[in-house]
């Protein structure tokens, strides 16, 4: 019988991602990840965005450096995740998402 993985195993495996996320402001990072995840061409990458959101939410608020998270930072984070950890997502991303041509409304803090 195989070993069960717990949350600390996942956190250790993705320490490099956690350290990158900690450099930035929580709100900026959260919003950029939500915007990127909601784009129709990123639907098949839901597993990656779920992981990134889980890692983001696991960080204590005092651990963030509060640097502004820009589009280029988001791209770098996603590219780094693909380069170093893309192999973990192959089986869960093996599908073709449905067409989504309509805009998706997104509300944050009541706006």
N, C-alpha and C positions, 0 to 999 in steps of 0.2 A: 504494500500500500504506500502511495506517495506521501511526501511530507506536505502538510497543509501550510500555506503561506499566511502570515498575519500582516497587519498594517505596518509594523516596524520593518519587515522584510522589504516591502514596497518602498518605504521611505528611504532605506539604505540604498536600494538599487537606483533611485532617482535623486540622490543627494546633489548631483551636479545641477539638475533642474531646479531643485529647491534653492540652491545658492544663487542662481540667476534671478529667480523670482524675488528673493529677499532684497535685491538691489533697488527695487522700485516701490512706488506708491501702490497700496492695495487697491484703491478705487480705480485708478487708471488701468492697472493690470486686469482687474476684474472686467471692466467695460470693454477693453480691447479684446479679451478672450471671448466675451459674449458676442461682440460684433463679428469677429472672425468665424466663430462657430456657427452663427446664423446665416452666413453667406451660402447660397445654394451649392456652390462648387465645393464647399467644405463639409457637406452633409455626411459623406462617407468616412470622415475623420472624427466622428462623434466620440469614439473611444479615447482618442488623444486629448480631446477637449475635456472630457469627463475626468481624465487623470490630472490634467493641468488645474482644473477647478478644485479637485480634491486636494492636490498639493497646496494650492493657494490658500484654501480654507484651513489647512492644517497648521499654518504658520502663525505663531503668536504675534499679535499686532505690534508689539515693541520690537520685533525682529526686522521689520521693514526699514530700509534706508531712506525711503520716501523720495527717491529720484523719479522724475516724470517718466512715465512709460510711453514711448512714442511708437509710431507705426513701424519704424525700422527695428526697434527693440522687439516688437511682437514677431516680426518676420525672422529675426535672428533666433528668438526662443523656439519658434516652430521648426525652423531649419535645423537647429541643434538637436531638438527632440527627434527629428527624423533621422539624422545622421547617426546618433548614438543609440537610439532606442527603437527605431522603426521596425526592427524584426519582431518586437513584442506585439505589434498591432496587425500583422499580416492576416491572421485567421479571422479576426473580428471585423476587419475592413474589407472582406472579400464579398462585396455586394454592390449593386448599382442602385443609387438612391433614386427616388421618384423625382420627376421634374417639378420644380418650384419656381414659377415665373412671377408670382405676385410678391409685393413687398411684405415683409414681416414686421408688424409694429413691435417696438421694444420700449418698455417703460422702466425708468430707473428713478427711484426716490420720488414717485408720483408725477414725473414729468413725461 
